[in-house]
């Protein structure tokens, strides 16, 4: 295969994978029907391990049902979408009104808006693996059941975490 053909094939696969993930989040936002055909039958949802719902398409679907019941008016806005090979990473904003049980908390009818990072591995145009980094503490604060951690008057971030000198 010529190098140009290999590059074109790689680009089309990456673009197709990005389209799958965009379609997935549009389905979660009820902008279109949620298409469970986008999920591989042997999907591994690393984020759902604590729920005991890690492996398989049926468990993935159950997690999505839990999420949709927690905030039926939810929106998932893709802020950034980056793809390479069979991986797609995205920064998204999840927002809605807490109207059903979530993270052990009964409905509060309070709005929330939090950012997540999601990483997907796709195989043959289907989601085969999923990881997420979520800001659950911020969500719990917004729905009124947790307080945001206090910085103790110190700014957080790289500049506040300067290395300490060590003398030997």
N, CA, C and O atoms as a DFTB+ gen file, in Angstrom:
672 C
 N C O
     1  1       0.854      -1.175       0.000
     2  2       0.000       0.000       0.000
     3  2       0.899       1.236       0.000
     4  3       1.850       1.323       0.777
     5  1       0.590       2.179      -0.870
     6  2       1.360       3.417      -0.916
     7  2       1.171       4.220       0.356
     8  3       0.151       4.102       1.034
     9  1       2.170       5.043       0.675
    10  2       2.113       5.842       1.885
    11  2       0.921       6.796       1.865
    12  3       0.270       6.984       2.892
    13  1       0.625       7.399       0.714
    14  2      -0.526       8.309       0.629
    15  2      -1.831       7.577       0.913
    16  3      -2.711       8.120       1.580
    17  1      -1.965       6.357       0.416
    18  2      -3.174       5.570       0.658
    19  2      -3.272       5.185       2.133
    20  3      -4.364       5.178       2.700
    21  1      -2.129       4.862       2.762
    22  2      -2.132       4.520       4.180
    23  2      -2.538       5.728       5.025
    24  3      -3.299       5.590       5.982
    25  1      -2.035       6.898       4.677
    26  2      -2.388       8.116       5.403
    27  2      -3.868       8.417       5.233
    28  3      -4.549       8.745       6.205
    29  1      -4.371       8.309       4.014
    30  2      -5.790       8.572       3.752
    31  2      -6.673       7.593       4.519
    32  3      -7.696       7.986       5.080
    33  1      -6.280       6.312       4.544
    34  2      -7.051       5.308       5.271
    35  2      -7.041       5.605       6.773
    36  3      -8.069       5.487       7.439
    37  1      -5.879       5.989       7.301
    38  2      -5.772       6.331       8.717
    39  2      -6.642       7.532       9.053
    40  3      -7.338       7.529      10.069
    41  1      -6.610       8.559       8.208
    42  2      -7.439       9.743       8.440
    43  2      -8.914       9.399       8.416
    44  3      -9.682       9.890       9.243
    45  1      -9.321       8.549       7.464
    46  2     -10.746       8.219       7.387
    47  2     -11.186       7.413       8.607
    48  3     -12.309       7.580       9.082
    49  1     -10.312       6.537       9.123
    50  2     -10.641       5.777      10.331
    51  2     -10.752       6.707      11.534
    52  3     -11.692       6.598      12.321
    53  1      -9.800       7.616      11.676
    54  2      -9.832       8.571      12.789
    55  2     -11.085       9.432      12.701
    56  3     -11.768       9.639      13.704
    57  1     -11.391       9.932      11.512
    58  2     -12.601      10.755      11.342
    59  2     -13.862       9.954      11.636
    60  3     -14.801      10.472      12.241
    61  1     -13.889       8.695      11.209
    62  2     -15.051       7.839      11.478
    63  2     -15.197       7.593      12.985
    64  3     -16.309       7.614      13.512
    65  1     -14.080       7.362      13.676
    66  2     -14.128       7.145      15.121
    67  2     -14.621       8.392      15.844
    68  3     -15.410       8.290      16.784
    69  1     -14.165       9.568      15.418
    70  2     -14.631      10.818      16.013
    71  2     -16.137      10.983      15.793
    72  3     -16.848      11.451      16.682
    73  1     -16.614      10.602      14.625
    74  2     -18.054      10.701      14.326
    75  2     -18.865       9.773      15.234
    76  3     -19.957      10.136      15.671
    77  1     -18.340       8.578      15.519
    78  2     -19.028       7.644      16.418
    79  2     -19.191       8.280      17.800
    80  3     -20.271       8.218      18.389
    81  1     -18.138       8.883      18.310
    82  2     -18.188       9.469      19.658
    83  2     -19.094      10.697      19.675
    84  3     -19.841      10.898      20.632
    85  1     -19.038      11.507      18.646
    86  2     -19.948      12.656      18.551
    87  2     -21.393      12.178      18.542
    88  3     -22.240      12.730      19.245
    89  1     -21.670      11.157      17.751
    90  2     -23.019      10.575      17.676
    91  2     -23.446      10.045      19.040
    92  3     -24.600      10.208      19.433
    93  1     -22.521       9.411      19.764
    94  2     -22.833       8.853      21.080
    95  2     -23.291       9.944      22.039
    96  3     -24.320       9.804      22.699
    97  1     -22.526      11.029      22.114
    98  2     -22.891      12.106      23.039
    99  2     -24.157      12.842      22.591
   100  3     -24.914      13.320      23.435
   101  1     -24.396      12.941      21.309
   102  2     -25.663      13.514      20.833
   103  2     -26.829      12.636      21.260
   104  3     -27.895      13.151      21.599
   105  1     -26.648      11.324      21.250
   106  2     -27.687      10.405      21.714
   107  2     -27.939      10.535      23.203
   108  3     -29.086      10.482      23.647
   109  1     -26.872      10.707      23.984
   110  2     -27.041      10.919      25.425
   111  2     -27.777      12.216      25.712
   112  3     -28.478      12.332      26.717
   113  1     -27.616      13.195      24.823
   114  2     -28.288      14.489      24.985
   115  2     -29.684      14.490      24.398
   116  3     -30.353      15.523      24.399
   117  1     -30.133      13.356      23.900
   118  2     -31.455      13.218      23.271
   119  2     -31.583      14.077      22.024
   120  3     -32.692      14.418      21.614
   121  1     -30.438      14.433      21.410
   122  2     -30.469      15.138      20.131
   123  2     -30.774      14.150      19.004
   124  3     -31.185      14.545      17.913
   125  1     -30.575      12.904      19.274
   126  2     -30.894      11.805      18.361
   127  2     -31.090      10.563      19.206
   128  3     -30.803      10.581      20.403
   129  1     -31.561       9.511      18.624
   130  2     -31.753       8.247      19.342
   131  2     -30.386       7.702      19.777
   132  3     -29.444       7.687      18.985
   133  1     -30.280       7.263      21.019
   134  2     -29.038       6.666      21.505
   135  2     -28.866       5.321      20.816
   136  3     -29.711       4.437      20.958
   137  1     -27.789       5.163      20.079
   138  2     -27.575       4.007      19.230
   139  2     -26.662       2.995      19.924
   140  3     -25.438       3.123      19.889
   141  1     -27.266       1.995      20.550
   142  2     -26.482       0.992      21.254
   143  2     -25.735       0.065      20.299
   144  3     -24.909      -0.733      20.742
   145  1     -26.005       0.155      19.011
   146  2     -25.229      -0.603      18.038
   147  2     -23.798      -0.071      17.954
   148  3     -22.927      -0.727      17.383
   149  1     -23.550       1.116      18.520
   150  2     -22.207       1.693      18.543
   151  2     -21.332       1.055      19.625
   152  3     -20.143       1.358      19.721
   153  1     -21.918       0.173      20.439
   154  2     -21.209      -0.460      21.545
   155  2     -20.834      -1.886      21.169
   156  3     -21.690      -2.672      20.763
   157  1     -19.563      -2.214      21.302
   158  2     -19.100      -3.573      21.054
   159  2     -19.683      -4.513      22.111
   160  3     -19.817      -4.127      23.273
   161  1     -20.026      -5.724      21.725
   162  2     -20.651      -6.656      22.675
   163  2     -19.739      -6.976      23.856
   164  3     -20.224      -7.310      24.937
   165  1     -18.424      -6.877      23.664
   166  2     -17.459      -7.168      24.729
   167  2     -16.852      -5.904      25.326
   168  3     -15.741      -5.943      25.852
   169  1     -17.565      -4.788      25.251
   170  2     -17.053      -3.508      25.741
   171  2     -16.613      -3.617      27.204
   172  3     -17.217      -4.340      27.996
   173  1     -15.557      -2.889      27.541
   174  2     -15.090      -2.783      28.923
   175  2     -15.206      -1.319      29.325
   176  3     -14.539      -0.451      28.761
   177  1     -16.065      -1.058      30.310
   178  2     -16.272       0.295      30.816
   179  2     -15.512       0.405      32.140
   180  3     -16.056       0.110      33.204
   181  1     -14.261       0.829      32.063
   182  2     -13.398       0.876      33.246
   183  2     -13.966       1.786      34.332
   184  3     -13.694       1.573      35.514
   185  1     -14.742       2.784      33.956
   186  2     -15.309       3.733      34.909
   187  2     -16.407       3.107      35.759
   188  3     -16.693       3.607      36.847
   189  1     -17.025       2.035      35.295
   190  2     -18.157       1.429      36.004
   191  2     -17.757       0.259      36.889
   192  3     -18.625      -0.471      37.366
   193  1     -16.469       0.066      37.118
   194  2     -16.005      -1.069      37.931
   195  2     -16.612      -1.060      39.322
   196  3     -17.015      -2.108      39.826
   197  1     -16.685       0.110      39.953
   198  2     -17.204       0.197      41.326
   199  2     -18.673      -0.201      41.408
   200  3     -19.147      -0.627      42.462
   201  1     -19.389      -0.064      40.305
   202  2     -20.800      -0.450      40.275
   203  2     -20.987      -1.930      39.973
   204  3     -22.101      -2.447      40.058
   205  1     -19.912      -2.608      39.625
   206  2     -20.015      -3.999      39.210
   207  2     -20.617      -4.133      37.820
   208  3     -21.153      -5.183      37.466
   209  1     -20.526      -3.072      37.042
   210  2     -21.125      -3.053      35.693
   211  2     -20.061      -2.787      34.637
   212  3     -20.317      -2.064      33.674
   213  1     -18.889      -3.352      34.800
   214  2     -17.752      -3.038      33.948
   215  2     -17.820      -3.680      32.561
   216  3     -17.567      -3.009      31.560
   217  1     -18.154      -4.954      32.492
   218  2     -17.975      -5.704      31.251
   219  2     -19.276      -5.968      30.515
   220  3     -20.295      -6.304      31.118
   221  1     -19.222      -5.808      29.196
   222  2     -20.317      -6.192      28.331
   223  2     -21.285      -5.070      27.976
   224  3     -21.451      -4.100      28.716
   225  1     -21.912      -5.236      26.821
   226  2     -22.821      -4.220      26.286
   227  2     -24.044      -4.006      27.169
   228  3     -24.512      -2.876      27.307
   229  1     -24.571      -5.072      27.770
   230  2     -25.754      -4.916      28.623
   231  2     -25.438      -4.072      29.862
   232  3     -26.252      -3.250      30.282
   233  1     -24.269      -4.277      30.437
   234  2     -23.864      -3.461      31.581
   235  2     -23.609      -2.017      31.161
   236  3     -23.947      -1.091      31.898
   237  1     -23.019      -1.817      29.989
   238  2     -22.797      -0.458      29.488
   239  2     -24.139       0.253      29.328
   240  3     -24.293       1.413      29.709
   241  1     -25.098      -0.462      28.762
   242  2     -26.437       0.105      28.588
   243  2     -27.059       0.439      29.946
   244  3     -27.698       1.482      30.087
   245  1     -26.884      -0.419      30.934
   246  2     -27.438      -0.171      32.273
   247  2     -26.848       1.104      32.878
   248  3     -27.572       1.893      33.485
   249  1     -25.546       1.307      32.718
   250  2     -24.911       2.531      33.222
   251  2     -25.516       3.753      32.536
   252  3     -25.771       4.764      33.190
   253  1     -25.746       3.673      31.238
   254  2     -26.337       4.805      30.519
   255  2     -27.763       5.079      31.005
   256  3     -28.183       6.233      31.080
   257  1     -28.503       4.021      31.333
   258  2     -29.854       4.193      31.883
   259  2     -29.809       4.883      33.242
   260  3     -30.653       5.730      33.532
   261  1     -28.833       4.532      34.077
   262  2     -28.668       5.178      35.385
   263  2     -28.381       6.667      35.197
   264  3     -28.961       7.511      35.879
   265  1     -27.488       6.974      34.274
   266  2     -27.107       8.371      34.011
   267  2     -28.308       9.159      33.477
   268  3     -28.567      10.278      33.918
   269  1     -29.031       8.574      32.534
   270  2     -30.191       9.279      31.964
   271  2     -31.292       9.472      33.010
   272  3     -31.960      10.506      33.005
   273  1     -31.496       8.505      33.903
   274  2     -32.522       8.645      34.944
   275  2     -32.137       9.719      35.959
   276  3     -33.005      10.379      36.531
   277  1     -30.835       9.890      36.180
   278  2     -30.370      10.895      37.142
   279  2     -30.666      12.307      36.661
   280  3     -30.947      13.195      37.466
   281  1     -30.604      12.518      35.354
   282  2     -30.822      13.860      34.787
   283  2     -31.486      13.709      33.415
   284  3     -30.805      13.772      32.392
   285  1     -32.806      13.511      33.385
   286  2     -33.492      13.280      32.115
   287  2     -33.339      14.421      31.102
   288  3     -33.466      14.198      29.898
   289  1     -33.069      15.637      31.580
   290  2     -32.904      16.786      30.684
   291  2     -31.433      17.047      30.348
   292  3     -31.086      18.131      29.880
   293  1     -30.581      16.065      30.584
   294  2     -29.143      16.258      30.438
   295  2     -28.711      16.649      29.031
   296  3     -29.347      16.312      28.032
   297  1     -27.596      17.378      29.002
   298  2     -26.924      17.741      27.754
   299  2     -25.453      17.385      27.902
   300  3     -24.859      17.576      28.963
   301  1     -24.887      16.878      26.852
   302  2     -23.468      16.553      26.796
   303  2     -22.871      17.378      25.663
   304  3     -23.136      17.103      24.493
   305  1     -22.080      18.372      25.991
   306  2     -21.477      19.230      24.973
   307  2     -20.003      18.879      24.823
   308  3     -19.220      18.992      25.766
   309  1     -19.649      18.456      23.634
   310  2     -18.254      18.131      23.349
   311  2     -17.498      19.442      23.168
   312  3     -17.805      20.229      22.272
   313  1     -16.516      19.667      24.020
   314  2     -15.696      20.880      23.959
   315  2     -14.486      20.679      23.053
   316  3     -14.160      21.552      22.249
   317  1     -13.831      19.550      23.176
   318  2     -12.678      19.184      22.366
   319  2     -12.774      17.704      22.048
   320  3     -13.290      16.913      22.838
   321  1     -12.269      17.347      20.880
   322  2     -12.281      15.959      20.449
   323  2     -10.937      15.703      19.768
   324  3     -10.605      16.360      18.781
   325  1     -10.167      14.753      20.291
   326  2      -8.840      14.444      19.765
   327  2      -8.797      12.950      19.494
   328  3      -9.235      12.150      20.320
   329  1      -8.270      12.577      18.335
   330  2      -8.226      11.155      18.002
   331  2      -6.893      10.792      17.368
   332  3      -6.288      11.572      16.632
   333  1      -6.462       9.580      17.683
   334  2      -5.278       9.024      17.051
   335  2      -5.438       7.513      17.046
   336  3      -5.741       6.911      18.076
   337  1      -5.236       6.913      15.902
   338  2      -5.387       5.469      15.802
   339  2      -6.784       5.047      16.205
   340  3      -7.769       5.557      15.671
   341  1      -6.879       4.105      17.158
   342  2      -8.190       3.610      17.583
   343  2      -8.708       4.309      18.843
   344  3      -9.712       3.884      19.415
   345  1      -8.024       5.389      19.283
   346  2      -8.419       6.106      20.495
   347  2      -9.042       7.460      20.171
   348  3      -8.595       8.167      19.267
   349  1     -10.070       7.802      20.920
   350  2     -10.686       9.135      20.836
   351  2     -10.781       9.660      22.263
   352  3     -11.312       8.994      23.151
   353  1     -10.257      10.864      22.469
   354  2     -10.339      11.528      23.772
   355  2     -11.167      12.789      23.608
   356  3     -11.078      13.474      22.589
   357  1     -11.972      13.091      24.614
   358  2     -12.775      14.305      24.528
   359  2     -12.947      14.940      25.895
   360  3     -13.001      14.273      26.928
   361  1     -13.029      16.263      25.851
   362  2     -13.391      17.036      27.032
   363  2     -14.822      17.463      26.792
   364  3     -15.130      18.082      25.774
   365  1     -15.687      17.138      27.718
   366  2     -17.106      17.432      27.552
   367  2     -17.638      18.163      28.777
   368  3     -17.047      18.126      29.856
   369  1     -18.758      18.821      28.580
   370  2     -19.494      19.401      29.698
   371  2     -20.807      18.647      29.803
   372  3     -21.569      18.564      28.840
   373  1     -21.064      18.098      30.987
   374  2     -22.317      17.404      31.267
   375  2     -23.146      18.322      32.143
   376  3     -22.688      18.759      33.199
   377  1     -24.351      18.615      31.713
   378  2     -25.222      19.487      32.499
   379  2     -26.635      18.926      32.501
   380  3     -27.014      18.136      31.636
   381  1     -27.400      19.351      33.490
   382  2     -28.786      18.921      33.590
   383  2     -29.347      19.274      34.952
   384  3     -28.780      20.072      35.697
   385  1     -30.474      18.658      35.254
   386  2     -31.126      18.842      36.543
   387  2     -31.175      17.487      37.233
   388  3     -31.626      16.505      36.644
   389  1     -30.713      17.428      38.479
   390  2     -30.643      16.171      39.220
   391  2     -32.055      15.746      39.633
   392  3     -32.596      16.232      40.627
   393  1     -32.645      14.826      38.852
   394  2     -34.029      14.408      39.089
   395  2     -34.189      12.939      39.433
   396  3     -35.311      12.450      39.559
   397  1     -33.086      12.238      39.585
   398  2     -33.148      10.828      39.955
   399  2     -31.912      10.444      40.735
   400  3     -30.955      11.216      40.784
   401  1     -31.904       9.258      41.353
   402  2     -30.765       8.851      42.174
   403  2     -29.464       8.821      41.366
   404  3     -29.430       8.359      40.226
   405  1     -28.408       9.321      41.985
   406  2     -27.088       9.285      41.359
   407  2     -26.036       9.393      42.444
   408  3     -26.138      10.238      43.334
   409  1     -25.025       8.540      42.373
   410  2     -23.948       8.506      43.363
   411  2     -24.506       8.358      44.779
   412  3     -23.946       8.897      45.734
   413  1     -25.605       7.630      44.905
   414  2     -26.205       7.401      46.205
   415  2     -27.038       8.552      46.741
   416  3     -27.438       8.540      47.905
   417  1     -27.300       9.544      45.905
   418  2     -28.047      10.728      46.331
   419  2     -29.398      10.750      45.622
   420  3     -29.462      10.662      44.396
   421  1     -30.479      10.868      46.398
   422  2     -31.811      10.987      45.808
   423  2     -31.945      12.335      45.124
   424  3     -31.163      13.251      45.380
   425  1     -32.935      12.456      44.256
   426  2     -33.144      13.673      43.474
   427  2     -33.199      14.918      44.343
   428  3     -33.827      14.929      45.401
   429  1     -32.530      15.969      43.876
   430  2     -32.547      17.261      44.577
   431  2     -33.230      18.345      43.737
   432  3     -33.508      19.433      44.241
   433  1     -33.499      18.060      42.477
   434  2     -34.078      19.021      41.528
   435  2     -33.206      20.266      41.366
   436  3     -33.712      21.346      41.061
   437  1     -31.904      20.112      41.569
   438  2     -30.982      21.232      41.402
   439  2     -30.183      21.047      40.120
   440  3     -29.858      19.922      39.743
   441  1     -29.866      22.153      39.451
   442  2     -29.075      22.068      38.221
   443  2     -27.591      21.825      38.524
   444  3     -27.098      22.143      39.606
   445  1     -26.905      21.259      37.546
   446  2     -25.460      21.056      37.649
   447  2     -24.840      21.204      36.272
   448  3     -25.522      21.074      35.255
   449  1     -23.558      21.473      36.247
   450  2     -22.779      21.528      35.018
   451  2     -21.330      21.244      35.380
   452  3     -20.696      22.027      36.087
   453  1     -20.807      20.122      34.893
   454  2     -19.451      19.690      35.230
   455  2     -18.708      19.228      33.986
   456  3     -19.305      18.796      33.000
   457  1     -17.395      19.332      34.063
   458  2     -16.567      18.860      32.955
   459  2     -16.059      17.457      33.238
   460  3     -15.801      17.080      34.382
   461  1     -15.925      16.701      32.164
   462  2     -15.372      15.348      32.203
   463  2     -14.312      15.229      31.115
   464  3     -14.287      16.004      30.159
   465  1     -13.455      14.256      31.280
   466  2     -12.567      13.801      30.214
   467  2     -12.940      12.339      29.968
   468  3     -12.964      11.536      30.901
   469  1     -13.226      12.001      28.730
   470  2     -13.547      10.622      28.361
   471  2     -12.555      10.151      27.313
   472  3     -12.174      10.907      26.418
   473  1     -12.144       8.906      27.429
   474  2     -11.290       8.272      26.430
   475  2     -11.978       6.988      25.996
   476  3     -12.419       6.188      26.820
   477  1     -12.059       6.814      24.698
   478  2     -12.686       5.629      24.115
   479  2     -11.683       4.924      23.210
   480  3     -10.902       5.571      22.511
   481  1     -11.709       3.610      23.229
   482  2     -11.005       2.811      22.218
   483  2     -12.071       2.172      21.359
   484  3     -13.008       1.555      21.866
   485  1     -11.925       2.322      20.061
   486  2     -12.913       1.775      19.137
   487  2     -12.321       0.629      18.327
   488  3     -11.138       0.633      17.984
   489  1     -13.161      -0.342      18.034
   490  2     -12.804      -1.459      17.176
   491  2     -13.898      -1.615      16.142
   492  3     -15.069      -1.775      16.487
   493  1     -13.523      -1.568      14.878
   494  2     -14.483      -1.726      13.784
   495  2     -15.683      -0.781      13.933
   496  3     -16.824      -1.173      13.689
   497  1     -15.411       0.469      14.336
   498  2     -16.463       1.476      14.425
   499  2     -17.356       1.366      15.644
   500  3     -18.408       2.003      15.704
   501  1     -16.947       0.562      16.619
   502  2     -17.742       0.393      17.848
   503  2     -16.883       0.691      19.068
   504  3     -15.671       0.477      19.061
   505  1     -17.530       1.185      20.112
   506  2     -16.833       1.478      21.363
   507  2     -16.475       0.159      22.034
   508  3     -17.352      -0.635      22.377
   509  1     -15.167      -0.066      22.218
   510  2     -14.681      -1.312      22.806
   511  2     -14.191      -1.116      24.241
   512  3     -14.239      -2.044      25.049
   513  1     -13.717       0.098      24.556
   514  2     -13.291       0.412      25.915
   515  2     -13.610       1.861      26.214
   516  3     -13.672       2.699      25.315
   517  1     -13.814       2.146      27.504
   518  2     -14.144       3.505      27.945
   519  2     -13.494       3.773      29.291
   520  3     -13.541       2.941      30.196
   521  1     -12.884       4.955      29.410
   522  2     -12.347       5.463      30.667
   523  2     -12.887       6.874      30.829
   524  3     -13.175       7.539      29.833
   525  1     -13.030       7.342      32.050
   526  2     -13.472       8.721      32.275
   527  2     -12.852       9.276      33.544
   528  3     -12.606       8.560      34.514
   529  1     -12.608      10.577      33.501
   530  2     -12.229      11.331      34.688
   531  2     -13.333      12.357      34.870
   532  3     -13.539      13.227      34.024
   533  1     -14.046      12.242      35.998
   534  2     -15.222      13.079      36.233
   535  2     -14.996      13.930      37.477
   536  3     -14.218      13.567      38.360
   537  1     -15.679      15.053      37.532
   538  2     -15.604      15.916      38.712
   539  2     -16.876      15.719      39.537
   540  3     -17.728      16.604      39.613
   541  1     -16.984      14.540      40.152
   542  2     -18.171      14.211      40.944
   543  2     -18.323      15.127      42.157
   544  3     -19.444      15.438      42.559
   545  1     -17.210      15.559      42.743
   546  2     -17.295      16.432      43.907
   547  2     -17.944      17.768      43.524
   548  3     -18.767      18.292      44.275
   549  1     -17.582      18.315      42.371
   550  2     -18.209      19.561      41.928
   551  2     -19.697      19.355      41.693
   552  3     -20.507      20.211      42.051
   553  1     -20.062      18.225      41.094
   554  2     -21.479      17.953      40.867
   555  2     -22.224      17.859      42.199
   556  3     -23.290      18.455      42.358
   557  1     -21.672      17.121      43.147
   558  2     -22.316      16.972      44.452
   559  2     -22.456      18.323      45.152
   560  3     -23.443      18.563      45.848
   561  1     -21.483      19.195      44.971
   562  2     -21.587      20.542      45.522
   563  2     -22.702      21.333      44.875
   564  3     -23.450      22.032      45.558
   565  1     -22.818      21.229      43.563
   566  2     -23.845      21.977      42.841
   567  2     -25.255      21.498      43.163
   568  3     -26.204      22.282      43.124
   569  1     -25.393      20.216      43.480
   570  2     -26.730      19.722      43.826
   571  2     -26.993      19.820      45.329
   572  3     -28.039      19.387      45.814
   573  1     -26.030      20.395      46.062
   574  2     -26.257      20.745      47.455
   575  2     -25.981      19.679      48.490
   576  3     -26.486      19.773      49.609
   577  1     -25.198      18.671      48.158
   578  2     -24.950      17.619      49.139
   579  2     -23.488      17.517      49.561
   580  3     -23.138      16.648      50.359
   581  1     -22.632      18.390      49.038
   582  2     -21.218      18.389      49.428
   583  2     -20.689      19.806      49.312
   584  3     -21.200      20.622      48.544
   585  1     -19.665      20.075      50.082
   586  2     -18.989      21.363      49.992
   587  2     -17.736      21.196      49.164
   588  3     -17.080      20.156      49.211
   589  1     -17.410      22.222      48.408
   590  2     -16.174      22.190      47.636
   591  2     -15.006      22.261      48.601
   592  3     -15.088      22.961      49.610
   593  1     -13.925      21.557      48.320
   594  2     -12.767      21.630      49.208
   595  2     -12.214      23.047      49.239
   596  3     -12.250      23.763      48.239
   597  1     -11.707      23.438      50.387
   598  2     -11.136      24.781      50.533
   599  2      -9.633      24.704      50.341
   600  3      -8.987      23.726      50.718
   601  1      -9.093      25.757      49.746
   602  2      -7.660      25.764      49.477
   603  2      -6.856      26.252      50.664
   604  3      -5.627      26.207      50.621
   605  1      -7.509      26.721      51.735
   606  2      -6.787      27.206      52.901
   607  2      -6.033      28.489      52.619
   608  3      -5.029      28.791      53.264
   609  1      -6.537      29.253      51.631
   610  2      -5.904      30.515      51.288
   611  2      -4.781      30.380      50.285
   612  3      -4.207      31.382      49.856
   613  1      -4.460      29.164      49.906
   614  2      -3.403      28.951      48.921
   615  2      -4.025      28.727      47.560
   616  3      -5.045      28.052      47.427
   617  1      -3.403      29.296      46.565
   618  2      -3.853      29.051      45.197
   619  2      -3.427      27.645      44.807
   620  3      -2.386      27.153      45.243
   621  1      -4.243      27.008      43.984
   622  2      -3.855      25.692      43.506
   623  2      -3.318      25.833      42.095
   624  3      -3.544      26.842      41.428
   625  1      -2.621      24.835      41.661
   626  2      -2.083      24.841      40.311
   627  2      -0.576      24.659      40.337
   628  3       0.036      24.588      41.403
   629  1       0.014      24.584      39.153
   630  2       1.440      24.280      39.051
   631  2       2.328      25.273      39.796
   632  3       3.317      24.864      40.404
   633  1       1.998      26.577      39.764
   634  2       2.879      27.556      40.397
   635  2       2.895      27.421      41.908
   636  3       3.866      27.831      42.544
   637  1       1.843      26.856      42.506
   638  2       1.796      26.724      43.956
   639  2       2.447      25.423      44.418
   640  3       2.545      25.162      45.617
   641  1       2.881      24.630      43.483
   642  2       3.438      23.338      43.828
   643  2       4.897      23.254      43.442
   644  3       5.357      22.251      42.898
   645  1       5.631      24.345      43.738
   646  2       7.046      24.384      43.413
   647  2       7.782      23.315      44.199
   648  3       7.457      23.054      45.358
   649  1       8.766      22.700      43.576
   650  2       9.501      21.660      44.291
   651  2      10.233      22.245      45.498
   652  3      10.705      23.382      45.461
   653  1      10.317      21.469      46.545
   654  2      11.044      21.853      47.748
   655  2      12.510      21.463      47.566
   656  3      12.808      20.429      46.968
   657  1      13.417      22.279      48.076
   658  2      14.820      21.926      47.972
   659  2      15.135      20.881      49.038
   660  3      14.598      20.894      50.145
   661  1      16.000      20.007      48.663
   662  2      16.407      18.942      49.566
   663  2      17.904      19.059      49.768
   664  3      18.661      19.105      48.799
   665  1      18.334      19.107      51.009
   666  2      19.782      19.155      51.249
   667  2      20.227      17.814      51.793
   668  3      19.514      17.154      52.548
   669  1      21.400      17.440      51.397
   670  2      21.872      16.123      51.766
   671  2      22.898      16.168      52.734
   672  3      23.402      15.125      53.149
